[in-house]
Amino acid sequence: MKLLRKILFPFNVLYYSVVYLRNRGYDLGVLKSKSYPLPVICVGNLSVGGTGKTPTIELLISLLQSNYKVAVLSRGYGRQSKRFVLADALSSAKSIGDEPFQIAQKFPKITVAVDANRQRGIETLLALDNPPEVILLDDAFQHRKVSAGLSILLTAYDDLYCDDVVLPSGGLREQRSGVQRAQIIVVTKCPVDVTEQEKEIIRKRLALSVGQQLFFSSIVYENNIYSLTEIKALKSVEHKKYTLVSGIANAAPLVKYLESLGHKFEHLEYADHHEFSTQELNKISSKSLVLTTEKDFSRLKILNHDALYYLPITTKIDKQDSFEHLVKAYIDMP
């Protein structure tokens, strides 16, 4: 790894310079960001890969949907459509992307849309007959053409941005100083038993500025698994041989959790946003019992497999009252 980083270092300098100049242009006002007359909350990260953006978006939806008309605007990574698409009853993972499709299925009362051009996406949402009161921008921290009023930056517990460098030898999309644009930083995917001492060590390592708020979140797995037709206890499959299917950025926490429960399973692991081939779908269909993630289930349920289940997750955040207060205080700000 050290040798590879040395080889790629000249490209790092080039990438760093381009990104630095672009960000500097926005900071100085040479490049223009656009603001909008409603609360816009951006959820993103500095790194490539999974830091838990979708669970955090879902947490925000859960906190806000009872009191506000919420819209989620995503790029819709991996979709086969172009430009602006509004999720409806005919939408699929192919038309809007797997994560927006999951959100649309899970939260039918909110508005979900996709557009790589975030300005056009927001303006199209505002032109709807029933426009949103709050817009959540999914994975848009580097999309500086839109000036979000509140930015929430995520960094994974076992892959903190302070330990990384920019692409291509590292995994950061931009330099670490970009964290200064965020009002809230959330360390995601923490062990559920993370101690206050560990949190303080991370706080010092991140070296946040005065006024920036730091939170820690953990993935919580439900006790039940779900199919198209039934709900049953996860415990009911602990002594059965089954197949785990995952197509997410990092399946290690899920695998570790199931193994900690004593489960024995075959694991068919695919890349994040993987497009399943006919051969792969046939292979999955041939398995007698299949457990998958909620995101993958939204794509695999077309198989109509009688024993295809998914294990939902939720995000538990420390000091949730403080987190909710900060978010709602921004939304209700005159």
C-alpha positions in Angstrom: 0.0 0.0 0.0 2.8 2.4 0.9 4.5 1.7 -2.5 1.2 2.3 -4.4 0.8 5.6 -2.6 4.3 6.7 -3.6 3.6 5.7 -7.3 0.3 7.6 -7.3 1.6 10.7 -5.4 2.1 12.9 -8.6 -1.6 12.3 -9.5 -2.6 13.2 -5.9 -0.9 16.5 -6.3 -2.8 17.2 -9.6 -6.1 16.0 -8.1 -5.6 18.0 -4.9 -4.7 21.2 -6.9 -7.8 20.9 -9.1 -10.2 20.4 -6.2 -8.5 23.0 -4.1 -8.8 25.7 -6.8 -12.5 24.7 -7.4 -13.3 25.0 -3.7 -11.3 28.2 -3.4 -13.3 29.7 -6.3 -16.6 29.0 -4.5 -15.1 30.3 -1.2 -14.1 33.6 -2.9 -17.4 33.9 -4.8 -15.7 33.6 -8.2 -17.8 30.5 -8.7 -21.4 31.0 -7.7 -23.5 29.0 -5.3 -27.3 29.4 -5.4 -29.5 29.6 -2.3 -33.2 28.8 -2.1 -36.1 30.2 -0.1 -36.6 27.1 2.0 -34.5 24.9 4.3 -32.0 22.8 2.3 -30.1 20.1 4.3 -27.1 18.4 2.8 -25.9 15.0 3.9 -22.6 13.9 2.5 -19.0 12.9 3.2 -15.4 13.6 2.2 -14.7 10.0 1.3 -15.8 7.6 -1.4 -17.6 4.5 -0.3 -20.3 3.9 2.3 -20.4 6.1 5.4 -24.1 5.6 6.1 -25.7 8.4 4.1 -29.0 6.5 3.4 -29.6 5.5 7.1 -28.9 9.1 8.1 -31.3 10.5 5.5 -33.9 8.0 6.8 -33.2 9.2 10.3 -33.9 12.8 9.2 -37.1 11.8 7.4 -38.3 10.0 10.6 -37.6 13.2 12.6 -39.2 15.6 10.2 -42.0 14.0 8.2 -44.7 14.5 10.8 -44.3 18.3 10.9 -43.0 19.2 7.4 -43.5 18.4 3.8 -40.2 16.6 3.1 -38.5 16.0 -0.2 -35.3 13.9 -0.8 -33.2 14.8 -3.8 -30.5 12.4 -4.9 -28.3 11.9 -7.9 -29.8 8.4 -8.4 -26.5 6.6 -8.9 -26.7 3.7 -11.3 -30.1 4.6 -12.7 -30.9 4.2 -16.4 -32.8 7.4 -16.7 -31.6 11.0 -17.3 -32.3 14.4 -15.9 -35.1 15.0 -13.4 -37.2 12.0 -12.4 -39.9 12.1 -9.7 -40.6 8.8 -7.9 -44.1 7.4 -8.3 -45.9 4.0 -8.2 -44.2 2.9 -11.4 -40.7 3.7 -10.3 -38.0 1.1 -9.9 -34.4 0.9 -8.9 -33.5 1.1 -12.6 -35.4 4.3 -13.1 -34.4 6.2 -10.0 -31.5 4.3 -8.4 -31.6 1.7 -5.7 -31.2 4.0 -2.7 -33.8 6.5 -3.7 -36.1 3.6 -4.6 -35.6 2.1 -1.1 -36.5 5.5 0.4 -39.5 6.0 -1.8 -40.8 2.5 -0.9 -40.1 3.0 2.9 -41.6 6.5 3.2 -44.5 6.8 0.7 -45.8 10.1 2.2 -42.7 12.1 1.2 -41.4 13.3 -2.2 -38.4 11.5 -3.7 -36.7 12.8 -6.8 -33.4 12.3 -8.6 -31.3 14.7 -10.7 -27.6 15.0 -11.1 -28.1 18.7 -11.6 -29.1 19.7 -8.0 -30.1 23.2 -9.0 -32.4 22.0 -11.7 -33.7 19.3 -9.3 -34.5 21.8 -6.5 -36.2 24.2 -8.9 -38.3 21.5 -10.4 -39.4 20.4 -6.9 -40.4 24.0 -6.1 -42.5 24.2 -9.2 -44.6 21.2 -8.2 -48.3 21.7 -7.3 -47.5 20.6 -3.8 -43.9 21.8 -3.2 -41.8 20.6 -0.3 -41.1 22.7 2.8 -37.7 21.0 3.5 -35.3 19.4 1.0 -32.8 16.8 2.0 -29.9 16.6 -0.5 -28.4 13.1 -0.5 -24.6 12.8 -1.2 -24.2 16.4 -2.2 -21.4 17.8 0.0 -19.2 18.4 -3.1 -22.1 19.9 -5.2 -21.3 23.5 -4.4 -23.5 25.0 -7.0 -26.2 24.7 -4.3 -25.6 26.5 -1.1 -27.2 24.3 1.6 -28.3 26.1 4.8 -27.2 23.1 6.9 -24.6 20.6 6.0 -24.2 17.2 7.9 -20.9 15.5 7.2 -20.5 11.8 7.9 -17.3 9.9 8.6 -17.1 6.2 9.5 -15.8 5.1 12.9 -13.3 2.7 11.4 -12.3 5.0 8.5 -12.1 8.5 9.8 -11.3 11.2 7.2 -8.4 12.4 9.4 -6.6 9.2 8.6 -6.9 9.4 4.8 -5.6 11.4 1.9 -7.2 12.5 -1.4 -7.7 10.4 -4.5 -6.3 8.4 -6.2 -3.9 7.0 -3.6 -6.4 7.7 -0.8 -10.1 7.7 -0.5 -11.0 11.4 0.0 -12.9 13.3 -2.7 -11.5 16.6 -1.4 -9.0 17.8 1.1 -9.7 17.3 4.8 -10.1 21.1 5.3 -13.5 20.7 3.5 -15.0 19.6 6.8 -15.1 23.3 7.8 -18.2 23.7 5.5 -20.2 21.4 7.8 -22.1 22.6 10.8 -22.7 19.0 12.1 -20.3 16.0 11.9 -21.5 12.5 12.6 -19.2 9.6 13.2 -21.2 6.7 11.9 -21.1 2.9 12.2 -19.8 3.1 15.8 -19.9 0.0 18.0 -23.1 0.1 20.1 -20.9 0.0 23.2 -18.5 2.8 22.2 -17.4 4.5 25.4 -17.3 8.2 26.2 -13.5 8.0 26.5 -13.3 6.7 22.9 -15.6 9.5 21.7 -13.3 12.1 23.3 -10.3 10.6 21.7 -12.0 10.8 18.3 -13.2 14.3 19.0 -9.6 15.4 19.6 -8.3 13.7 16.5 -10.9 15.4 14.3 -9.9 18.8 15.7 -13.2 20.5 14.8 -13.7 24.2 14.9 -15.6 26.2 17.5 -19.3 25.9 16.8 -19.2 22.6 14.9 -21.3 19.9 16.6 -20.1 16.3 16.8 -22.4 13.3 17.2 -21.9 9.5 17.1 -24.3 7.0 15.5 -24.6 3.3 15.4 -26.3 0.8 13.2 -29.1 -1.1 15.0 -30.4 -4.3 13.4 -34.1 -5.2 13.9 -35.1 -8.4 15.7 -37.4 -9.3 12.8 -36.8 -10.1 9.1 -39.3 -9.3 6.4 -40.5 -10.9 3.1 -43.2 -9.8 0.7 -45.7 -11.7 2.7 -44.6 -12.2 6.3 -42.6 -11.0 9.2 -40.7 -13.4 11.4 -38.0 -13.3 14.1 -34.4 -13.2 13.0 -33.9 -15.8 15.7 -36.0 -18.2 13.7 -33.2 -18.7 11.1 -30.2 -18.9 13.5 -30.0 -22.7 13.2 -30.8 -22.9 9.5 -28.3 -22.8 6.6 -29.1 -19.9 4.5 -27.6 -17.6 1.8 -26.7 -14.0 2.6 -26.8 -11.7 -0.5 -25.3 -8.3 -0.3 -24.6 -5.6 -2.8 -23.6 -2.7 -0.6 -20.4 -0.7 0.0 -19.3 -2.6 3.1 -21.1 -5.8 4.2 -18.5 -6.5 6.9 -20.6 -5.1 9.8 -23.6 -7.2 8.8 -21.6 -10.3 8.4 -19.9 -9.7 11.8 -23.3 -9.1 13.4 -24.9 -12.3 12.0 -21.8 -14.4 13.0 -22.0 -12.9 16.5 -25.4 -14.4 16.8 -24.0 -17.8 15.8 -25.5 -17.9 12.3 -24.0 -20.1 9.6 -24.5 -18.9 6.1 -23.1 -18.8 2.6 -22.3 -15.2 1.5 -22.8 -14.0 -2.1 -21.2 -10.7 -2.0 -21.5 -8.1 -4.8 -20.2 -4.6 -5.3 -22.3 -1.6 -4.3 -25.0 -0.7 -6.9 -24.2 -4.0 -8.6 -26.6 -4.8 -11.5 -27.5 -8.4 -11.2 -27.2 -10.5 -14.3 -29.8 -13.1 -15.3 -27.3 -15.8 -14.4 -26.8 -14.3 -10.9 -30.6 -13.8 -10.4 -31.1 -17.5 -11.3 -28.4 -18.5 -8.8 -30.1 -16.5 -6.1 -33.5 -17.9 -7.0 -32.1 -21.4 -6.6 -31.3 -20.9 -2.9 -33.8 -22.3 -0.5 -33.5 -19.5 2.0 -32.1 -16.0 1.3 -31.4 -13.1 3.6 -30.4 -9.8 2.1 -30.2 -6.0 2.9 -33.2 -3.7 2.6 -31.5 -1.9 -0.3 -30.9 -5.2 -2.2 -34.4 -6.5 -1.4 -35.9 -3.5 -3.3 -34.2 -4.9 -6.4 -34.4 -8.6 -5.7 -38.1 -8.8 -4.9 -38.9 -9.1 -8.6 -37.7 -12.7 -8.2 -40.9 -13.5 -6.2 -38.8 -15.9 -4.1 -41.0 -17.3 -1.4 -38.1 -17.4 1.1 -36.4 -14.0 0.3 -36.1 -11.9 3.4 -34.4 -8.6 4.4 -33.1 -7.4 7.7 -33.9 -3.7 8.3 -31.5 -1.4 10.0 -32.0 1.9 11.8 -29.6 4.6 12.9 -29.3 5.3 16.6 -27.6 8.6 17.3 -26.3 9.8 20.6 -27.7 13.0 22.1 -30.7 12.6 19.7 -32.6 15.4 21.4 -29.7 17.8 20.8 -29.4 16.6 17.2 -33.1 17.0 16.5 -33.1 20.5 18.2 -30.2 21.7 15.9 -32.0 20.4 12.8 -35.4 21.8 13.7 -33.9 25.1 14.9 -32.4 25.6 11.4 -35.7 24.7 9.7 -37.7 27.0 11.8 -35.2 29.9 11.6 -36.9 33.1 10.4 
